[in-house]
Amino acid sequence: MALQFTDQTALEAIESGKPVVIDFWATWCGPCIKLGPVVEELAEKYGDQATIGKLNIDDNDEVASQFRVRNIPTVLFFKDGELKDRSVGLVKLSDLEAKLQPLL
């Protein structure tokens, strides 16, 4: 199950050095809602190897600003505390897996 990040918990996860995947979304965003189950599936498959979660940008905007998230849905991929990759828009599970695999 994907975690529900706040700005604080997202930063803590990023700083842990472990692979982290954050889905930036909002309740009013149709493509974000469609991407939700894809992120959940990613979390089910890789949750033991990476920290995977969602961050609602309406409630938490600091991390989105810090990493220049301009469009949603945006999925950011971190390892060792650094931004390694990003995906913007509605994508398939295989697209997210392709970006996560090199970080594991």
Biotite code that builds the C-alpha atoms (Angstrom):
import biotite.structure as struc

atoms = struc.array([
    struc.Atom([0.000, 0.000, 0.000], chain_id="A", res_id=1, res_name="MET", atom_name="CA", element="C"),
    struc.Atom([1.335, 3.441, -0.927], chain_id="A", res_id=2, res_name="ALA", atom_name="CA", element="C"),
    struc.Atom([2.094, 5.776, 1.964], chain_id="A", res_id=3, res_name="LEU", atom_name="CA", element="C"),
    struc.Atom([0.376, 9.132, 2.362], chain_id="A", res_id=4, res_name="GLN", atom_name="CA", element="C"),
    struc.Atom([3.248, 11.602, 2.590], chain_id="A", res_id=5, res_name="PHE", atom_name="CA", element="C"),
    struc.Atom([3.263, 15.030, 4.167], chain_id="A", res_id=6, res_name="THR", atom_name="CA", element="C"),
    struc.Atom([6.026, 17.515, 3.367], chain_id="A", res_id=7, res_name="ASP", atom_name="CA", element="C"),
    struc.Atom([7.841, 16.434, 6.528], chain_id="A", res_id=8, res_name="GLN", atom_name="CA", element="C"),
    struc.Atom([7.548, 12.667, 6.025], chain_id="A", res_id=9, res_name="THR", atom_name="CA", element="C"),
    struc.Atom([8.509, 12.990, 2.352], chain_id="A", res_id=10, res_name="ALA", atom_name="CA", element="C"),
    struc.Atom([11.706, 14.855, 3.255], chain_id="A", res_id=11, res_name="LEU", atom_name="CA", element="C"),
    struc.Atom([12.496, 12.285, 5.952], chain_id="A", res_id=12, res_name="GLU", atom_name="CA", element="C"),
    struc.Atom([12.064, 9.462, 3.426], chain_id="A", res_id=13, res_name="ALA", atom_name="CA", element="C"),
    struc.Atom([14.251, 11.220, 0.841], chain_id="A", res_id=14, res_name="ILE", atom_name="CA", element="C"),
    struc.Atom([16.978, 11.833, 3.444], chain_id="A", res_id=15, res_name="GLU", atom_name="CA", element="C"),
    struc.Atom([16.941, 8.140, 4.463], chain_id="A", res_id=16, res_name="SER", atom_name="CA", element="C"),
    struc.Atom([18.975, 7.312, 1.354], chain_id="A", res_id=17, res_name="GLY", atom_name="CA", element="C"),
    struc.Atom([16.663, 4.429, 0.469], chain_id="A", res_id=18, res_name="LYS", atom_name="CA", element="C"),
    struc.Atom([14.977, 4.479, -2.967], chain_id="A", res_id=19, res_name="PRO", atom_name="CA", element="C"),
    struc.Atom([11.882, 6.692, -2.713], chain_id="A", res_id=20, res_name="VAL", atom_name="CA", element="C"),
    struc.Atom([9.023, 7.203, -5.189], chain_id="A", res_id=21, res_name="VAL", atom_name="CA", element="C"),
    struc.Atom([6.643, 10.123, -4.621], chain_id="A", res_id=22, res_name="ILE", atom_name="CA", element="C"),
    struc.Atom([3.472, 10.654, -6.652], chain_id="A", res_id=23, res_name="ASP", atom_name="CA", element="C"),
    struc.Atom([2.447, 14.340, -6.575], chain_id="A", res_id=24, res_name="PHE", atom_name="CA", element="C"),
    struc.Atom([-1.316, 14.609, -7.077], chain_id="A", res_id=25, res_name="TRP", atom_name="CA", element="C"),
    struc.Atom([-4.517, 16.483, -6.214], chain_id="A", res_id=26, res_name="ALA", atom_name="CA", element="C"),
    struc.Atom([-8.133, 15.404, -5.737], chain_id="A", res_id=27, res_name="THR", atom_name="CA", element="C"),
    struc.Atom([-9.342, 17.635, -8.605], chain_id="A", res_id=28, res_name="TRP", atom_name="CA", element="C"),
    struc.Atom([-6.893, 16.158, -11.140], chain_id="A", res_id=29, res_name="CYS", atom_name="CA", element="C"),
    struc.Atom([-8.474, 13.471, -13.337], chain_id="A", res_id=30, res_name="GLY", atom_name="CA", element="C"),
    struc.Atom([-5.205, 11.942, -14.613], chain_id="A", res_id=31, res_name="PRO", atom_name="CA", element="C"),
    struc.Atom([-3.930, 11.888, -11.009], chain_id="A", res_id=32, res_name="CYS", atom_name="CA", element="C"),
    struc.Atom([-6.931, 9.835, -9.928], chain_id="A", res_id=33, res_name="ILE", atom_name="CA", element="C"),
    struc.Atom([-6.307, 7.390, -12.791], chain_id="A", res_id=34, res_name="LYS", atom_name="CA", element="C"),
    struc.Atom([-2.622, 7.104, -11.856], chain_id="A", res_id=35, res_name="LEU", atom_name="CA", element="C"),
    struc.Atom([-3.475, 6.311, -8.216], chain_id="A", res_id=36, res_name="GLY", atom_name="CA", element="C"),
    struc.Atom([-4.102, 2.565, -8.726], chain_id="A", res_id=37, res_name="PRO", atom_name="CA", element="C"),
    struc.Atom([-0.900, 2.313, -10.788], chain_id="A", res_id=38, res_name="VAL", atom_name="CA", element="C"),
    struc.Atom([1.118, 3.788, -7.905], chain_id="A", res_id=39, res_name="VAL", atom_name="CA", element="C"),
    struc.Atom([-0.667, 1.432, -5.487], chain_id="A", res_id=40, res_name="GLU", atom_name="CA", element="C"),
    struc.Atom([0.324, -1.533, -7.676], chain_id="A", res_id=41, res_name="GLU", atom_name="CA", element="C"),
    struc.Atom([3.921, -0.284, -7.769], chain_id="A", res_id=42, res_name="LEU", atom_name="CA", element="C"),
    struc.Atom([3.884, -0.077, -3.959], chain_id="A", res_id=43, res_name="ALA", atom_name="CA", element="C"),
    struc.Atom([2.531, -3.630, -3.679], chain_id="A", res_id=44, res_name="GLU", atom_name="CA", element="C"),
    struc.Atom([5.276, -4.975, -5.950], chain_id="A", res_id=45, res_name="LYS", atom_name="CA", element="C"),
    struc.Atom([8.237, -2.959, -4.664], chain_id="A", res_id=46, res_name="TYR", atom_name="CA", element="C"),
    struc.Atom([7.211, -1.718, -1.213], chain_id="A", res_id=47, res_name="GLY", atom_name="CA", element="C"),
    struc.Atom([9.758, -3.980, 0.486], chain_id="A", res_id=48, res_name="ASP", atom_name="CA", element="C"),
    struc.Atom([12.601, -2.505, -1.605], chain_id="A", res_id=49, res_name="GLN", atom_name="CA", element="C"),
    struc.Atom([11.592, 1.174, -1.821], chain_id="A", res_id=50, res_name="ALA", atom_name="CA", element="C"),
    struc.Atom([9.486, 3.745, 0.018], chain_id="A", res_id=51, res_name="THR", atom_name="CA", element="C"),
    struc.Atom([6.545, 4.524, -2.259], chain_id="A", res_id=52, res_name="ILE", atom_name="CA", element="C"),
    struc.Atom([3.814, 7.030, -1.579], chain_id="A", res_id=53, res_name="GLY", atom_name="CA", element="C"),
    struc.Atom([1.596, 9.902, -2.634], chain_id="A", res_id=54, res_name="LYS", atom_name="CA", element="C"),
    struc.Atom([1.766, 13.585, -1.721], chain_id="A", res_id=55, res_name="LEU", atom_name="CA", element="C"),
    struc.Atom([-1.337, 15.763, -2.092], chain_id="A", res_id=56, res_name="ASN", atom_name="CA", element="C"),
    struc.Atom([-0.015, 19.113, -3.356], chain_id="A", res_id=57, res_name="ILE", atom_name="CA", element="C"),
    struc.Atom([-3.059, 21.009, -2.097], chain_id="A", res_id=58, res_name="ASP", atom_name="CA", element="C"),
    struc.Atom([-2.239, 20.039, 1.491], chain_id="A", res_id=59, res_name="ASP", atom_name="CA", element="C"),
    struc.Atom([1.563, 19.948, 1.173], chain_id="A", res_id=60, res_name="ASN", atom_name="CA", element="C"),
    struc.Atom([3.284, 22.251, -1.298], chain_id="A", res_id=61, res_name="ASP", atom_name="CA", element="C"),
    struc.Atom([6.821, 22.670, 0.083], chain_id="A", res_id=62, res_name="GLU", atom_name="CA", element="C"),
    struc.Atom([8.352, 19.523, -1.436], chain_id="A", res_id=63, res_name="VAL", atom_name="CA", element="C"),
    struc.Atom([6.568, 20.158, -4.735], chain_id="A", res_id=64, res_name="ALA", atom_name="CA", element="C"),
    struc.Atom([8.084, 23.651, -4.854], chain_id="A", res_id=65, res_name="SER", atom_name="CA", element="C"),
    struc.Atom([11.528, 22.468, -3.796], chain_id="A", res_id=66, res_name="GLN", atom_name="CA", element="C"),
    struc.Atom([11.690, 19.918, -6.637], chain_id="A", res_id=67, res_name="PHE", atom_name="CA", element="C"),
    struc.Atom([9.956, 22.166, -9.190], chain_id="A", res_id=68, res_name="ARG", atom_name="CA", element="C"),
    struc.Atom([6.833, 20.079, -9.708], chain_id="A", res_id=69, res_name="VAL", atom_name="CA", element="C"),
    struc.Atom([4.903, 22.247, -12.184], chain_id="A", res_id=70, res_name="ARG", atom_name="CA", element="C"),
    struc.Atom([2.385, 19.747, -13.586], chain_id="A", res_id=71, res_name="ASN", atom_name="CA", element="C"),
    struc.Atom([0.521, 16.873, -12.026], chain_id="A", res_id=72, res_name="ILE", atom_name="CA", element="C"),
    struc.Atom([0.578, 13.989, -11.892], chain_id="A", res_id=73, res_name="PRO", atom_name="CA", element="C"),
    struc.Atom([4.342, 13.989, -11.471], chain_id="A", res_id=74, res_name="THR", atom_name="CA", element="C"),
    struc.Atom([6.230, 11.059, -9.995], chain_id="A", res_id=75, res_name="VAL", atom_name="CA", element="C"),
    struc.Atom([9.731, 11.717, -8.628], chain_id="A", res_id=76, res_name="LEU", atom_name="CA", element="C"),
    struc.Atom([12.351, 9.027, -8.038], chain_id="A", res_id=77, res_name="PHE", atom_name="CA", element="C"),
    struc.Atom([15.036, 9.498, -5.363], chain_id="A", res_id=78, res_name="PHE", atom_name="CA", element="C"),
    struc.Atom([18.030, 7.532, -4.130], chain_id="A", res_id=79, res_name="LYS", atom_name="CA", element="C"),
    struc.Atom([20.780, 8.504, -1.700], chain_id="A", res_id=80, res_name="ASP", atom_name="CA", element="C"),
    struc.Atom([18.896, 11.720, -0.975], chain_id="A", res_id=81, res_name="GLY", atom_name="CA", element="C"),
    struc.Atom([19.078, 12.906, -4.593], chain_id="A", res_id=82, res_name="GLU", atom_name="CA", element="C"),
    struc.Atom([16.460, 13.304, -7.310], chain_id="A", res_id=83, res_name="LEU", atom_name="CA", element="C"),
    struc.Atom([17.339, 10.690, -9.941], chain_id="A", res_id=84, res_name="LYS", atom_name="CA", element="C"),
    struc.Atom([14.392, 10.731, -12.353], chain_id="A", res_id=85, res_name="ASP", atom_name="CA", element="C"),
    struc.Atom([10.873, 12.022, -12.933], chain_id="A", res_id=86, res_name="ARG", atom_name="CA", element="C"),
    struc.Atom([7.745, 11.046, -14.817], chain_id="A", res_id=87, res_name="SER", atom_name="CA", element="C"),
    struc.Atom([5.097, 13.599, -15.784], chain_id="A", res_id=88, res_name="VAL", atom_name="CA", element="C"),
    struc.Atom([1.555, 12.721, -16.816], chain_id="A", res_id=89, res_name="GLY", atom_name="CA", element="C"),
    struc.Atom([-0.492, 9.556, -16.835], chain_id="A", res_id=90, res_name="LEU", atom_name="CA", element="C"),
    struc.Atom([1.831, 6.595, -17.447], chain_id="A", res_id=91, res_name="VAL", atom_name="CA", element="C"),
    struc.Atom([1.703, 2.809, -17.325], chain_id="A", res_id=92, res_name="LYS", atom_name="CA", element="C"),
    struc.Atom([3.073, 0.645, -14.535], chain_id="A", res_id=93, res_name="LEU", atom_name="CA", element="C"),
    struc.Atom([5.871, -0.556, -16.830], chain_id="A", res_id=94, res_name="SER", atom_name="CA", element="C"),
    struc.Atom([7.028, 3.057, -17.332], chain_id="A", res_id=95, res_name="ASP", atom_name="CA", element="C"),
    struc.Atom([7.310, 3.607, -13.574], chain_id="A", res_id=96, res_name="LEU", atom_name="CA", element="C"),
    struc.Atom([9.027, 0.245, -13.099], chain_id="A", res_id=97, res_name="GLU", atom_name="CA", element="C"),
    struc.Atom([11.614, 1.150, -15.768], chain_id="A", res_id=98, res_name="ALA", atom_name="CA", element="C"),
    struc.Atom([12.557, 4.275, -13.787], chain_id="A", res_id=99, res_name="LYS", atom_name="CA", element="C"),
    struc.Atom([12.558, 2.519, -10.409], chain_id="A", res_id=100, res_name="LEU", atom_name="CA", element="C"),
    struc.Atom([14.542, -0.617, -11.349], chain_id="A", res_id=101, res_name="GLN", atom_name="CA", element="C"),
    struc.Atom([17.964, 1.117, -11.698], chain_id="A", res_id=102, res_name="PRO", atom_name="CA", element="C"),
    struc.Atom([17.564, 2.555, -8.188], chain_id="A", res_id=103, res_name="LEU", atom_name="CA", element="C"),
    struc.Atom([17.012, -0.789, -6.469], chain_id="A", res_id=104, res_name="LEU", atom_name="CA", element="C"),
])
